């Protein structure tokens, strides 16, 4: 069996680590797994690429890579094409006219599926100032792209809003090999500021009277000190807040395979979800990687749907109405919460491995024949 995953892959953002883990699991299972799309030069040596590249003519660090396109020759022996999309539509009919038609001229559409990781196939939705589409036209273009590629649209949720969408979590669970890092932080949030500033503030306010118990609190990630020039409203930081709360702040972009290693240095870490993804009950890689790191995750009320993948033990990790008392108990009885975390980790190992995801793709391939 041969599976081709089609996506844009950068070394330090997006789906790179997930695709790498798929390739490792596929090799163990005897599945021929290849990658097509734009691939950052720093990631290409780690991935099984479909064929000869075309030189990419983009500018800037994120464009330092090459395109590994589908061709009339290399599509012939592929059993399933998995088109993965998150924030970027690289077949948008307005931004990239002709690219979709070029793809469709060689793609065996009956052998293709779409993985929609950001709920782009849904109608335009808004929640707490966040939206799944930049505009109505953008939403129309997303749906046009997906429907043109395949009739089979999957989203990374167990409860799709759109009745024409099927659930497939896509992300897999993999614990890093080797010993975990020594603890350096009492609490570390590692992630980007994409509609998360208020969520982070609401969470950190709970620690105002607990700094003796949690003296070393840090926030690492992108756009916590400066906004993104293309998306300033989604990434507006509040430096005065961090100074006032005496929160250590580090503008940082995680590199390939680095997330779990860094997070393992912290006793506790929250899982904070951008509002629109929480509204659509989407699963993200961080929801699995945080547990894989070995930290004790702290879960918030907007993530109640996480219990569906974590199991009963995860209930102990959710903040209650009296968040301060819950956090104090987490500090005083850390071993109990570490036991609950280990129960969740066992459930994730047993039911959400990359091998289990590949078995799902094999089953989808069989259904499409």
C-alpha positions as CSV (number, residue, x, y, z in Angstrom):
1,X,0.0,0.0,0.0
2,X,1.2,3.5,-0.8
3,X,-0.1,6.7,0.9
4,X,0.9,10.2,-0.2
5,X,0.4,13.0,2.2
6,X,0.1,16.4,0.4
7,X,0.8,19.5,2.5
8,X,3.1,22.5,3.0
9,X,5.7,21.6,5.6
10,X,7.9,24.0,7.5
11,X,10.6,22.9,9.9
12,X,9.5,24.8,12.9
13,X,5.7,25.3,12.5
14,X,2.7,23.3,11.5
15,X,2.5,19.7,10.8
16,X,6.2,18.7,10.3
17,X,6.6,16.6,13.4
18,X,3.3,14.8,12.8
19,X,4.2,13.9,9.2
20,X,7.6,12.6,10.4
21,X,5.9,10.4,13.0
22,X,3.6,9.1,10.4
23,X,6.6,8.1,8.2
24,X,8.2,6.3,11.1
25,X,5.0,4.3,12.0
26,X,4.4,3.5,8.3
27,X,7.9,2.0,8.0
28,X,7.2,-0.3,10.9
29,X,3.9,-1.3,9.4
30,X,5.2,-2.0,5.9
31,X,3.3,0.9,4.4
32,X,4.9,3.0,1.6
33,X,4.4,6.6,2.9
34,X,5.6,9.6,0.9
35,X,5.2,13.4,1.1
36,X,4.3,15.9,-1.6
37,X,4.1,19.7,-1.4
38,X,6.4,22.5,-0.4
39,X,9.0,21.2,2.1
40,X,11.4,23.4,4.1
41,X,15.0,22.5,3.4
42,X,15.6,21.9,7.1
43,X,12.9,19.2,7.1
44,X,13.4,17.5,3.8
45,X,16.1,15.1,5.1
46,X,13.7,13.7,7.7
47,X,10.8,13.0,5.4
48,X,10.3,10.5,2.5
49,X,9.6,12.8,-0.4
50,X,7.7,11.7,-3.5
51,X,10.1,12.6,-6.2
52,X,12.4,15.2,-7.8
53,X,11.9,18.8,-6.5
54,X,11.1,22.0,-8.3
55,X,13.0,25.0,-7.0
56,X,10.8,27.3,-4.9
57,X,11.1,31.0,-5.8
58,X,9.6,32.5,-2.7
59,X,11.5,34.9,-0.4
60,X,12.2,34.9,3.3
61,X,13.3,32.2,5.8
62,X,10.0,30.3,5.7
63,X,10.3,30.0,1.9
64,X,13.8,28.3,2.1
65,X,12.7,25.0,0.5
66,X,11.5,23.2,-2.6
67,X,8.3,22.0,-4.1
68,X,7.8,18.3,-4.5
69,X,4.9,18.2,-6.8
70,X,2.5,15.5,-8.0
71,X,3.1,14.6,-11.6
72,X,1.3,12.3,-14.1
73,X,4.0,9.7,-13.5
74,X,4.2,9.6,-9.7
75,X,0.4,9.6,-9.0
76,X,-0.1,6.2,-10.8
77,X,0.9,3.9,-7.9
78,X,-0.5,5.9,-5.0
79,X,-3.5,4.2,-3.3
80,X,-4.5,7.2,-1.2
81,X,-3.8,10.9,-1.4
82,X,-4.2,12.7,1.9
83,X,-4.5,16.5,1.4
84,X,-3.8,18.2,4.7
85,X,-4.9,21.8,5.3
86,X,-4.7,24.1,8.3
87,X,-4.3,27.9,7.9
88,X,-3.1,28.1,4.3
89,X,-5.1,27.3,1.1
90,X,-2.4,26.7,-1.5
91,X,-5.0,26.1,-4.2
92,X,-7.1,29.3,-3.5
93,X,-8.6,30.3,-6.8
94,X,-8.0,34.1,-6.1
95,X,-4.5,33.9,-4.7
96,X,-3.2,31.1,-6.9
97,X,-5.2,31.1,-10.1
98,X,-4.8,27.9,-12.1
99,X,-3.1,25.9,-9.4
100,X,-6.2,23.9,-8.5
101,X,-7.0,23.1,-12.2
102,X,-3.4,22.0,-12.7
103,X,-3.7,19.6,-9.8
104,X,-7.1,18.2,-10.9
105,X,-5.8,17.5,-14.4
106,X,-3.5,14.7,-12.9
107,X,-5.2,13.8,-9.6
108,X,-7.2,10.5,-9.4
109,X,-9.9,12.2,-7.4
110,X,-11.6,9.0,-6.4
111,X,-8.4,8.1,-4.4
112,X,-8.2,11.4,-2.5
113,X,-9.4,12.7,0.9
114,X,-9.1,16.1,2.6
115,X,-8.0,16.6,6.2
116,X,-9.4,20.0,7.4
117,X,-7.6,20.8,10.7
118,X,-9.0,24.3,11.2
119,X,-12.7,23.8,10.3
120,X,-12.4,25.7,7.0
121,X,-15.1,23.6,5.3
122,X,-17.7,25.0,7.8
123,X,-19.7,28.1,7.0
124,X,-18.2,31.2,8.5
125,X,-18.3,31.0,12.3
126,X,-17.2,33.5,15.0
127,X,-16.5,33.1,18.7
128,X,-14.9,35.5,21.1
129,X,-13.5,37.6,18.4
130,X,-12.0,34.6,16.5
131,X,-13.2,33.2,13.2
132,X,-12.5,30.2,11.0
133,X,-12.5,32.5,7.9
134,X,-11.0,35.9,7.1
135,X,-14.0,36.8,5.0
136,X,-17.1,35.2,3.3
137,X,-15.2,35.0,0.0
138,X,-12.3,33.2,1.7
139,X,-14.8,30.6,3.1
140,X,-16.3,30.1,-0.3
141,X,-12.8,29.5,-1.8
142,X,-11.9,27.0,1.0
143,X,-15.1,25.0,0.3
144,X,-14.5,25.2,-3.5
145,X,-11.0,23.8,-3.0
146,X,-12.0,20.9,-0.8
147,X,-15.0,19.9,-2.9
148,X,-12.9,20.0,-6.0
149,X,-10.3,17.6,-4.5
150,X,-12.6,15.1,-2.9
151,X,-16.0,14.2,-1.8
152,X,-14.5,12.9,1.5
153,X,-13.8,15.7,3.9
154,X,-12.5,14.9,7.3
155,X,-12.0,17.2,10.3
156,X,-9.9,16.7,13.4
157,X,-13.0,16.5,15.7
158,X,-15.3,13.8,17.0
159,X,-18.4,15.9,16.4
160,X,-18.3,17.8,13.1
161,X,-20.6,20.7,12.8
162,X,-21.1,20.2,9.1
163,X,-23.2,17.1,8.4
164,X,-21.2,16.4,5.2
165,X,-17.9,16.1,7.2
166,X,-16.5,12.9,8.7
167,X,-14.4,12.8,11.9
168,X,-10.8,11.8,11.9
169,X,-8.5,13.0,14.6
170,X,-5.3,12.7,12.4
171,X,-2.9,13.7,15.1
172,X,-1.2,10.8,16.9
173,X,0.3,10.3,20.3
174,X,4.1,9.6,20.6
175,X,6.2,9.9,23.7
176,X,9.8,11.0,23.2
177,X,12.5,8.5,23.8
178,X,15.1,9.0,26.5
179,X,15.0,10.6,29.9
180,X,12.9,13.6,30.6
181,X,14.5,17.0,31.5
182,X,14.9,18.1,35.0
183,X,12.2,20.5,36.2
184,X,13.1,24.2,35.8
185,X,9.6,25.7,35.9
186,X,6.6,25.5,38.2
187,X,4.4,26.5,35.3
188,X,5.3,26.9,31.6
189,X,3.0,27.8,28.8
190,X,4.6,27.0,25.4
191,X,2.6,28.1,22.4
192,X,1.8,31.1,20.1
193,X,-0.3,34.1,20.8
194,X,-3.1,33.5,18.2
195,X,-6.3,34.8,19.9
196,X,-4.9,33.5,23.2
197,X,-3.9,36.7,25.0
198,X,-7.1,36.9,27.0
199,X,-7.3,33.2,27.6
200,X,-3.8,33.3,29.0
201,X,-4.6,36.4,31.2
202,X,-7.7,34.7,32.6
203,X,-5.7,31.6,33.4
204,X,-2.7,33.4,35.0
205,X,-4.9,35.6,37.1
206,X,-5.6,32.5,39.2
207,X,-2.0,32.6,40.5
208,X,-2.0,36.0,42.0
209,X,-2.1,34.7,45.6
210,X,-0.2,31.5,44.8
211,X,3.2,32.8,43.8
212,X,4.9,31.3,46.8
213,X,3.7,27.9,45.6
214,X,4.4,28.7,41.9
215,X,7.3,31.1,41.9
216,X,8.7,30.2,38.4
217,X,6.1,31.0,35.8
218,X,7.1,31.4,32.2
219,X,5.5,31.9,28.8
220,X,7.4,30.9,25.7
221,X,6.2,31.3,22.1
222,X,5.5,33.5,19.1
223,X,4.0,37.0,19.2
224,X,3.9,37.5,23.0
225,X,6.2,40.5,22.7
226,X,5.5,41.7,19.1
227,X,2.4,41.1,16.9
228,X,2.5,39.4,13.6
229,X,2.7,42.1,10.9
230,X,0.1,40.3,8.7
231,X,-2.3,39.4,11.5
232,X,-1.9,42.1,14.2
233,X,-5.4,41.7,15.6
234,X,-5.0,38.0,16.2
235,X,-1.6,38.4,17.9
236,X,-1.8,41.6,19.9
237,X,0.4,41.2,23.0
238,X,0.1,43.0,26.4
239,X,3.6,43.4,27.7
240,X,2.5,45.5,30.7
241,X,0.4,42.5,32.0
242,X,3.5,40.2,32.1
243,X,5.6,42.9,33.8
244,X,2.9,43.5,36.4
245,X,2.5,39.8,37.2
246,X,6.3,39.2,37.2
247,X,5.9,36.5,34.5
248,X,9.0,35.5,32.6
249,X,8.5,35.9,28.9
250,X,10.5,34.5,26.0
251,X,9.7,35.1,22.3
252,X,10.5,31.6,21.0
253,X,9.7,29.4,18.0
254,X,10.0,25.7,18.7
255,X,12.1,23.7,16.3
256,X,11.4,20.2,14.9
257,X,10.9,17.7,17.7
258,X,11.5,20.3,20.4
259,X,8.1,20.9,22.0
260,X,7.9,17.9,24.3
261,X,11.5,18.3,25.4
262,X,11.0,21.9,26.5
263,X,7.7,21.3,28.1
264,X,9.1,18.4,30.1
265,X,11.1,20.9,32.1
266,X,7.9,22.2,33.8
267,X,5.9,20.7,36.7
268,X,2.6,22.0,35.2
269,X,1.4,23.4,31.9
270,X,-2.0,24.6,30.7
271,X,-3.6,23.6,27.4
272,X,-5.1,26.8,26.0
273,X,-7.1,26.6,22.8
274,X,-7.9,29.4,20.3
275,X,-11.6,30.3,20.7
276,X,-12.9,29.2,17.3
277,X,-11.2,25.8,17.6
278,X,-12.7,25.3,21.0
279,X,-16.1,26.3,19.7
280,X,-15.9,23.7,16.9
281,X,-14.4,21.1,19.4
282,X,-11.3,20.6,17.3
283,X,-8.4,18.4,18.4
284,X,-4.9,19.9,18.0
285,X,-1.5,18.3,18.2
286,X,-0.7,20.2,21.4
287,X,-3.5,18.4,23.2
288,X,-1.5,15.1,22.7
289,X,2.0,16.5,22.9
290,X,1.4,18.2,26.2
291,X,0.6,14.8,27.8
292,X,3.5,13.2,25.9
293,X,6.0,15.6,27.4
294,X,5.6,14.4,31.0
295,X,4.3,17.6,32.5
296,X,1.0,17.7,34.4
297,X,-1.5,19.4,32.1
298,X,-4.0,21.8,33.5
299,X,-7.3,21.7,31.6
300,X,-9.9,24.5,31.4
301,X,-13.7,24.5,31.1
302,X,-13.7,25.3,27.4
303,X,-12.0,22.0,26.8
304,X,-14.6,19.7,28.3
305,X,-14.7,17.8,25.1
306,X,-11.2,16.6,25.7
307,X,-12.5,14.0,28.1
308,X,-13.7,12.1,24.9
309,X,-10.1,11.3,24.0
310,X,-8.4,11.4,27.5
311,X,-10.8,9.2,29.5
312,X,-12.2,9.5,33.0
313,X,-8.9,10.2,34.7
314,X,-8.7,13.5,33.0
315,X,-11.5,14.9,35.1
316,X,-9.1,15.4,37.9
317,X,-7.0,17.8,35.8
318,X,-9.8,20.3,35.1
319,X,-10.0,23.5,37.0
320,X,-13.2,24.0,39.0
321,X,-15.2,27.1,39.9
322,X,-12.8,27.8,42.7
323,X,-9.6,27.6,40.6
324,X,-7.3,28.9,43.3
325,X,-8.2,26.0,45.7
326,X,-7.8,23.5,42.8
327,X,-4.4,24.9,41.9
328,X,-3.3,24.9,45.6
329,X,-4.3,21.2,45.8
330,X,-2.4,20.4,42.7
331,X,0.7,21.9,44.3
332,X,0.2,20.2,47.7
333,X,-0.8,16.8,46.3
334,X,1.2,16.8,43.0
335,X,1.6,13.0,43.1
336,X,-2.1,12.5,42.8
337,X,-2.3,14.6,39.6
338,X,0.8,12.9,38.2
339,X,-1.0,9.6,38.7
340,X,-4.0,10.9,36.8
341,X,-1.7,12.1,34.1
342,X,-0.1,8.7,33.8
343,X,-3.6,7.1,33.4
344,X,-4.4,9.5,30.6
345,X,-1.0,8.8,28.9
346,X,-1.7,5.1,29.0
347,X,-5.1,5.6,27.3
348,X,-3.4,7.8,24.7
349,X,-0.7,5.2,24.1
350,X,-3.3,2.4,23.7
351,X,-5.9,4.2,21.5
352,X,-4.3,7.2,19.7
353,X,-0.9,6.1,18.4
354,X,0.2,6.9,14.9
355,X,-0.2,3.2,14.0
356,X,-3.9,3.4,14.9
357,X,-4.2,6.5,12.7
358,X,-2.5,4.7,9.8
359,X,-4.9,1.7,10.2
360,X,-7.8,4.2,9.8
361,X,-6.2,5.5,6.6
362,X,-5.8,1.9,5.3
363,X,-9.5,1.3,6.1
364,X,-10.5,4.5,4.3
365,X,-8.5,3.3,1.3
366,X,-10.4,0.0,1.3
367,X,-13.7,1.8,1.5
368,X,-12.9,4.0,-1.5
369,X,-12.1,1.0,-3.8
